[in-house]
Amino acid sequence: MNRQRLAVLMTCHNRKSNTLTCLAALYKQALPAQVTADVYLVDDGSTDGTASAVYQTYPQVKVVQGDGKLFWNGGMRLAFAEAIKEDYDYYLWLNDDTQLYPKALITLLETSYQLIEQGETCSIVVGSTQDPETGELTYSGVIQGHWWHPFHFRKLKPQTTIQRCDTMNGNCVLIPRQVVQIVGNLDSALSHYAGDYDYGLRARNQGCRIWIASGYVGTCSSNPSRGRCSNVDQPVDAQLKSMNQPKGLALQDLTLIPFKEWKVFTRRHGGLFWLIYWLLPYRRLIRLWMFGKPTKK
């Protein structure tokens, strides 16, 4: 097989320990003999010394500076854009809180090779992660759970064989050049949430397929939503202000993302009834606005 080049794409903000641990596991990866890897890391305005620590420990990493306002989707989009200029054979999305198992990249690449041999040349391969303490599934590919609601997604547990899915969490995702040539980069209209789901759905809509590799490829704890439940008693204007920030408004059972961004997502993927799906998550705030606002204690 001809030489192949892989670009690993990461973004970080003030998680120096996580970022260094992730890179340590990455550089311990066993790779097929024909594959070389370059790492593109967007340091989005970290103030904890992440960039300098990476420079000192892993000088081969291509560090790109952000302004602190990129968040996950913006940071990954910038890393992706830099790597696309060099026309790699593969691009790997990797969250900096993910620790890969030693043969993770071999698993992902060999899955891609297997799919290509089967004629699936435009296929994304998703690596599933598990909680480091409980072993439970944390991030993976997802399927649309109900035909009548396209935005009810359910994570799939990895099995001993590969599985088809509808879209994916962006924690560990291998994307071949053929898919990038069709789909392009992450969407700049999204800042933090939904960029990964949107990319997978756009890829599928353009004839690509998404698969979950067999088994787990690493560990990654579920990210807790800071302030979840603590926003319930805020006045509605304060909730609206929080909701229109990039990380949205964390309620007890869901996170409301900014109106404009959710509109982009639902209009693109919601079909004829997209307007209903757009407004549905905000019904609680709409009800508060119309029939009464909680007061500050």
N, C-alpha and C positions, 0 to 999 in steps of 0.2 A: 504494500500500500504506500502511496506517495506521502511525503511529509505533510503534516497538518498542523495548523496553528489555532490555538484556543485563547480567547480573551476572557478573563474572569472580571466581572463587573461588580463593584461594591460601592456603597456610600455609607458615610458614618457621621455622627455628630455627638461628641462628648461621651463616647463609650470606649475609651482607650483600652481598657482591659479586655473587653469583648473583642475589639478589632484585632488586637495582637494575638489573642487566643485563636481567633478564626484563621488568621494568616498562618499561625504556627501549624495548625492542622492542615491547611491548604498546601503548605510547602513540604509536608510529609507524604503527600499523595503519591501513590504509584501511578505512573502514566504509561500508556502504550508506547513502545519504542519510537514510533513515528510521530508522536505528538509533543509539541512544545507549548508552554503556557506563559502568557503575560498577564499581569494584574493591573487593572485600572481602578484606583480608589479615589472617589470624590470625598474630600474632607470638607464638610459643609459648615465652615466657620467654627470648628471646635475650639474651645478655650482651655481644654484640659491637657494640651500637649500631645494629642493624638498624632498629628502630622509629623512632628519632630521625632517622636518615638518610632514611627514607621520608617522614616528616613534612616534612622540610626540602625534599626534592627533588620529592615528589609529594603536596602537601597535600590533594589531592582524594581520595586513597585512604582508604577507611574501614578504619582499623586496629583490630582487636579483640585484646585482650591475653589470652594463655593463661598457664597456670601452669607450663609446661615439661614437663607430663606427658601432653600430648595426642597427640603423634606424628602421622603423616600422616593416618590415618583420623579421629582425634579433632579435629585442626585443621580438616580439610576439612569435617567434620560441623558444627563450630561456625560456620564461614563460611557454609555452606549454610543453616543454621538462621536466621542473621541476614538473609540475602538473601531467603529464602522469605517472611519477614514482609512484604516489599514487593511480592510477587507479580509477579516479572519474567516477560517473555515467554520468555527463554532464560537458561540458567545454563551457564557455561563453567568446567570444572575445568582449572586450569593449574598445573603444577609450577613452582616458582621456579627450577629449573635448565634450563628450556626457553626457547629463543629462537625466537620466531615469525618466519616470513618475512613480508614486508610485506602480502601479500594472504591471509594465513592465515584471518583471521576472515571475509573475503568468501567464501573457498572453503567454509568450514564452513557459513555461513548459506545460501549459494546451494544447497549440497547439501541442506540441510533444506527449503528452498523447493521444490526439485525433487521431493523425496520427498512433500511435502504435496500437490503437484499430482497426484501419482500415487496419492493416497489413503492414503499412509503417514503419517498424522498423529501417530502415537505412535512416533517413531523417534529414537534416539540417533545422533549422528554423531561418529565418532572421527577425530582427526587423527593421522597417523603422523609419527614423528620419526626423524631419522637422525644418525649420529655426525658431529660437525663436521669431523673429520679424514679418516675413511675413507669416509664417505657410506653406511655400512652401516645397515640397519634396526636401530633400538634399541627403540622402543615403538610399539604399534599395537593394532588389534583382534586377537583370538585366536579360534581354533576348537578344538573338542574333537577331539583327534587319533585317539582310538580309541573305538569304541562300547562296548567292554568296560571302559574306565577313564575315567570322566567328568572326571577331574582331570589328564589329560595334555593340556595346551594347547599349541598351536603358533601363533606370531605369523604374521600375514598381511602380505606386502609390498603396499604400495599399487600400484594399476595406473592406467591412464588412465581407467577407469570405476569407479564405486562398487561395493563388494562387501559382501555380508552376512557377519556373523560371529556368534559365540556370546556373547562378552563382551569385555572390553577392559582394557588398561592405563589407569590414570587420569591420565596425564600431560597430555593435551589432549583433552577430551571436551565436546561441545556437547549439552546436554539441554534440550528444550523444556518449557514449562510443562505440557503435556498429560501428559508422562511423569512429571513430579514429582507431579502430582495423583494419579497411580496408584501410584507406587512410594514416594514420600516421600523421606526423607533417607538417608544412609549409616547403617549399623547400629552402634549404640553398643556392641554386644557384641564388636566388632573394634577393635583399637587401632592397628595399623600396617599389617600385611599383609592381603591378601585382601578389603579393603573394596571396591575397585574391581571385582574379579571378581564378588564377591557382588552388587553393585548391578546389574551387567549381567545376571547370571543371574536375579535376581529380576524385573528388567524383562521379560526374555524370557518367563519363566514366567507373567507377568501380561498377556501379549498384545502387548507392545511389541517392536520390532525394533531391531537394532543394525547400523549400516553404517560402513564405512571410506570416508572421502573419497578422491578421486583424488589421487595424488601425495603428496609430503611437505609438511607445513605448517610445519616448523621443525627445529631441531637440539636434541638432548639426548643427552649421553653416558650410556652404561650406568653405573648406580651400582655400584661395586665393593662386595662384601661385606667389610667390614673384619674381619680375623681369620679369613677363610675358610681352612680347613685347619688353623688353629692350635689348634682345639678338640679335635682328634682324640685326643690323648694325655692329656686331662684326666680325672680320676676321674669316674665316672658321676654322682656327686652334684653335682659342679661343672657338668657338662654339663646336667643337669636344671635346675639353678638358672638357667643362661644361657638355656635354652630357654623358660623361663616368664617371661622378660622380654619387653617389647613387640616388640623387634626379633629375638627368637628366637635359635636356635643355628645358626651358619653352618658347614656341613660342606663337603666338597669339591665335591659336586654338587647340593646343595639346602640350603635353610634350613628348619629345623624351627621352626614357630611354636608358641605356647603350646597345651597340651593342650585347654583349654576353648575357645579360639577356633577351633582346627581342628575340634573337635567340632561347634560351631555350624555351620561351613561345610559339613562333610561330611554332617551329619544333614539339612541343608536341601536339599542338591543331589546327594546320593549315592544316592538311591533305596533299594531294598530292602537293598542291600549296604553301606550307609553305614558300618556298624561296621568292616567290613574295610578300607574306604578310610581310615577314621579312624586305625586302628592301623598300617597299612602303612608310613608314613614313619618310624615310631618303632621299627621292628623291630631296628635296630642297637643302640639304647639298651636295649631290652628284653633283647636277647641278652647285652649286657655286664652288665646287672643280674642276670641269671639265672646266667650261666656264668663271670663273672669281670670284675673292674674293673681298668683300667690304673692303675698306681701313678705317683705323681709322681716325676720324676727329681731 
